[in-house]
Amino acid sequence: MATTAVGVSATPMTEKLTAADDDQQQQKLKKGIAEFYDESSGMWENIWGEHMHHGYYNSDDVVELSDHRSAQIRMIEQALTFASVSVGVSATPMTEKLTAADDDQQQQKLKKGIAEFYDESSGMWENIWGEHMHHGYYNSDDVVELSDHRSAQIRMIEQALTFASVSDDPEKKPKTIVDVGCGIGGSSRYLARKYGAECHGITLSPVQAERANALAAAQGLADKVSFQVADALNQPFPDGKFDLVWSMESGEHMPDKLKFVSELTRVAAPGATIIIVTWCHRDLNPGEKSLRPEEEKILNKICSSFYLPAWCSTADYVKLLESLSLQDIKSADWSGNVAPFWPAVIKTALSWKGITSLLRSGWKSIRGAMVMPLMIEGFKKDVIKFSIITCKKPE
């Protein structure tokens, strides 16, 4: 006859289950916290900046909304003061040691952010706008229809080639081209078809490189164009390889503009044409050392959403190219010619197709969409310039 003991042994069993449940609850809590901040941190940074905590306000402060960031700094300082934390001599060497490491860390973080942004958003862009991931070129008297945007993107390529005086002559036309920041390869495939040239595209995004190669194969261009993941500041090509060096809206992502143009120059063959089409901030006026604070504020918000480092002006690019002894340096402001582009992007983003594509793409794409009105504001206030800069490498 079996006897079941109900007594002492029940308690340890209950305790074991409680411990397991407690651990499970803790794991669930940690997972929830991580997911909450994964999802919300970008939004917080975009609106409130890098400090994710309360601000400290004196009781008699008349508080303006614009005061919140300085109040967050005050919170840090008040906490250090309250704890009597000493800020002494040894802080300086430590800060210096950290600066170089921090700079490298920031660049790695930027590259990772750019790659992830385009990994996430490229499919959505292609779905709505097609294979060309750049502005369209519109004539100032155009009555712009939404259906015109794709032909406007082709016009942008043709206008850039015309501005740079790239020859169609069979003897002089480019035979080897590099597309630096190639997106899903729209420009590369267009240029390969136009000139019968061999074209190599580089991007930080594995998703873009894979899609670009797939589209090349589908369009019968696999023998002419190829795409790979590579850093524009450290290109995997020998010196003097390319007759045409093409950078369509990638320069704004480069944290070191001198290194960027130096690499473009290095891979260019003697006599090659270099074309840079990029977003810049306005040229500074005589006597100005920097942009105005309200202008910086607009740019900083855009930077955090589109993974952009500090901006430079068209004049800055020209000086860099001059310092490298490049020839026939020309630049132009095409801001007026791209003005219809951002309203068209916003209009498509607000369509049912646009909204569902955004939601499928994820938070980085949504955050990018949220700052599109700031791009329009920046253009209207002449803070943002859409510039073309071209030059030739000496023979």
N, C-alpha and C positions, 0 to 999 in steps of 0.2 A: 504494500500500500504506500502510495507516494504521499509525502507530506510537503506541502508548499509553505515555506516560511515567509510570513509577511511581517517584516520588522526591520531589524537593523540594516539588512542589505539594501533596502529600498532607498535609504538616504544617500549613500554614495552614488547610486545610479542617477538619482535626481541631480546631484551635484555635477556629475559628469556631463549630463545633458545641458545643464545651465552654463557650464564653462564653454561647451561647444557653441551653444546659441549666442553667448556673449561674444565669442571670437567672430562668429558669422556676422553679427550685428556691426562689430567694429570694422570688418572688411567692407561691408555694404556701405557704412558711413564714409570710410575713406574713399571708396570708389565714387560715391555721390559727390563728395567735396571736390575730387579731382575733375570730374566731368563738369560740375558747375563752373569751376574756374577756367577749364579748357574752353568752355563755350562763351563765358561772359567777359573774360579779361580784355579781349580785343576791343569790345564795345566800350568798356570802362576807359581804357587808354585813349581811345579815339575822342572821347568826350571830356574826360577829367585829367588825362595825362598819366605819368608813370607811377604816381603814388596812390596805392590802393588802400587808403585809410582815411579816417576823419581828419578834419582840420581843427586847429586850436584857435579859438576866437576870444579876445578879451571881452568881459561882460558889457563894457560900454561901447564896443565897436558898432559902427553903422556898417552892416555887412552888405557888400555888393557881390553879385555872382562872380565877377571877375577876380575877387579876392581869394577864391577857394584854393588855388594852387599855392599861393604864399602861405595860406593858413595851414596847409599840409606840411610845408617845410617848418613852420612854427611848431607844429606838433612834435616833430623830431627833435628840434632844438630844446623845447620845453622838457621833453622826457630826459634828454641828456643832462640838462641843468638840474632837474629834480633828483637824478641819480648821482649827481656830482661827478660825472665822467670828465676826466681831465683830457684836454686836447693839448698835447705838448709837442716837444721837439721831434720825437721819433715818428710823428705822423707823416712828415713830408717825404722821407726816403721810401716809406711803405707805399705812399700814394704814387710816387714815381715808378716804383717797381710794378705796381698794378696797372699803370696806364698803358704800357706797351701790350701787356697781356689782354687788357680789356679791349684795346683797339682790335687786336686779332680776333678776340671772341665776338666782338660786335660785327666784324666783317663776315665771320662764319655764320653768325645768327642771321645776318642780312641775306646771305646766299641761300641759306636754308629756307628763309621766309619767301624769297622770290620763287624758288623751285616749287614750294608747296602751294603758293598762290596760283601759279600757272598750271601746276598739276591739277588743281581743283577747278579752275575757271575756264581752261581752254576749250573743253568740250561744250560748255554752255555758249561760249563766244562763237564757236564754229557752227553750232546748231542754229543760232540766230543770224549771225553776220557773215558766215562763210570762212574761207581759209586765210584771208588777209587780216592779221591782228594789228591793224594800225589805222590812223586817221584817213579820211578821204580828203581829196583836194576839190574845192568848189570855187568856181569863178564868182566874183563879187556880185554880179548881176543875175546869178542863177536863181530861179524859183525852184527850191529844193523839194523834191518828193522823197518820201522814205525809200521808195524802190530804187532811187538813184545811188544809194550809199555804196553798193559794190562797184559800180563803174567809177565812182569817185575815188575808191581805193586804188583802182588800176591807174586812174589819172595821177594819183600821188606818186606812183612809181615812175610813170612816164615824165612827169614834171621834174622829178629829182634828176633823172637821167639827162634831160634837156638842159637843166640849170648847170649841171656838171660838165656839159659838152661831151658826153660819152658817145663815141662814134658808132654809126651803123655800118660803116665801110667794112667789107669782108676782111680787108687786110689789117684794119685798126681796131675792130670790135674786140671786146674782152673775150678771152678763151678760158680763163680760170677766175672764179668768183668765190669770195667767202661772204657768208651772210651771218653777221655777228649779232646774236640775239634773234634767232630765226623764227621764233614762234612755232607754228605747225608747218612752216616751210612755204607759205604762199609766195613771197617775193622770190625765193630761190627757184621754185618751179617756173615762175613767170620769166625770170631772167634766163634760165637755162633754155626755155623754148625760144625766147626772142633772139638770143645770140648763138644758140647751138653750143653753149659753153658748159664746162664742167663746174658744178657748184657744190660747195661744202657749207653746211649750216651748223652752227653750234648754239646750244641753249643749256640753261641750268636744270631744265625740267625733263626728267625721264619720260613723262607722259607725252610731252610735246615731241621729243625726238622720235619716239615710237610711232606716234600718229603721223608725223611728217614723212617718215620712211614708208609707212603703209600707203599714204596718199601718192607718193612718188611712184610706187609700184603699180598702184591702180591706174595712174595716168600714163603709164609706159615710160617713166623717166628714171627708173631705178639705175640705169647705166650712166645717167648724167648727173644725178644729184644724190647726196648722202647727208645724213644728219647724225650728230652725236652729242652726248652730254659733255660739256667742257666749259671752262671759265674764260670769259672774254679777256680777263687780266693776265691770263697765262695760257695762251692758245697752243694747241697741240700740232702746230704747223711749222715747217722750216722757214727761215728768213726768205723774203722775196718771192713767195710762191704765187701770189694772186695779181691779176691785171686790174681787177675791180674789187675794192674793199667796201662792203655795204653794211651800214648800221642804221636800220629803220626803227626808231623809237626804242632803243635799248640803252643809249648813253645815260639816260636819267637814272638807271639802276646802278651805275658804276660809282663805288665809293671813292675811287682814286682816279680822277679824270686825267691826270698826267700819265699814269700807267696805262689807262685805257687807250689814249691816242698814241702812246708809244708802241703799244702792241699792234694797233691798226697799221702804224707805219712800218713796223718790223716785218709783218707778213706781206706787205705790199711790194710788188716787183718794181724795179726802176721804171719810172714813167707811168706807174699805175695811178688810177683815180681813186680817191677816198671820198665817200659820201656819208655824212652824219646827219640824220634827221632826228631831232630830239626836242624834248620840252626843256626850256630854260626859264630862269627868272629874268626880269627886265635888266637891261644894262644900267649900272649905277650912274647917276648924274655927277658932274664935276663937283668935288667936295664931299660927296657921300662916301662913307666907309662901309655902309651896310644898308639893307632894306629897312623900311620902317617897321616897327613892332607889329602893327596890324597886318602887314604883308607877310611877315615871317609866320604869324599865327595861321594864316590861310595855308601856307605851304607846309607847315608842320603837320597839320591835320591830314593833308593829302598824303604826305610822306608815310605816316603811320599806317595808312590803309593800303597803299600801293607798294609798300616795301621799297621806298626811295631813300637814299642818303641825302646829304646836303645838296642843294641845287647850285648851279653856277649860271653865269650869263653867257650869251652868245659871244660877247667881247672876250670873256675868259677863254672860251674855246679857241678863238682866233689867236690870242696871245700864246696859248700852248702850242698850236700848230706852227706859229712863227718861231718859237723856241726850238723846234725840231727841224728848222730850215726847209719846210715844205714850200711848194711854189703854187702860184695861181690860187691863192686862198680867197674864197668868196663866201659871203653869207647873206642871208635874207630872212626877213620876218614874214612867215606865212600864217600868222595868227588869224588874220581876216579870212584866209582861204579855208581854214578848218573850222571856223566858227559854227557852221550848221551841224557839225558832227556830234557834239555832246548832247544837244537837245534831242537829236535823233536816237542816240543811245538810251537816253532816259525814257523816251517814248516807247522804245521796244522793251525796256526793262519793266515798264508798267503794263505791258500787254499780258494776256493770260499765259502765252508761251514764255515770255520773259520771266514772269513771277514763278511759274513752275520750274523753269530751268534754274533760276537762282536758288530756290529752296532745295532742289536736288544737289546743287553744287556744294553748298555748305557755307559756313560762317565767313570765311575769308572773302568769298565772292560777294556775299551780302554786305559786308563792311565796305568793300570797294564800291558797290553800287550806292551806298549811303553818302559817299563823298563826291559823287558826280556833280551835284549842284555847286560844290565848291570849285570844281574845275571851271565851270561856266563863270562863276563869280571872279575867279582869278584871271580869266581871259578878259572879261568885261572891264576889270579894274587895271588892266595892262600890267599885272604882276607876272602872269604866266605868258611866256612867248613860245610859239611853235616855230622852231628855227631850222634852217638847213645851212650846213657849213660844208663846203667842198674844197678839195685841194689836190695837188699832184705831187707824187714823190719824184725828186730829181732823177734824171736819166743816169 
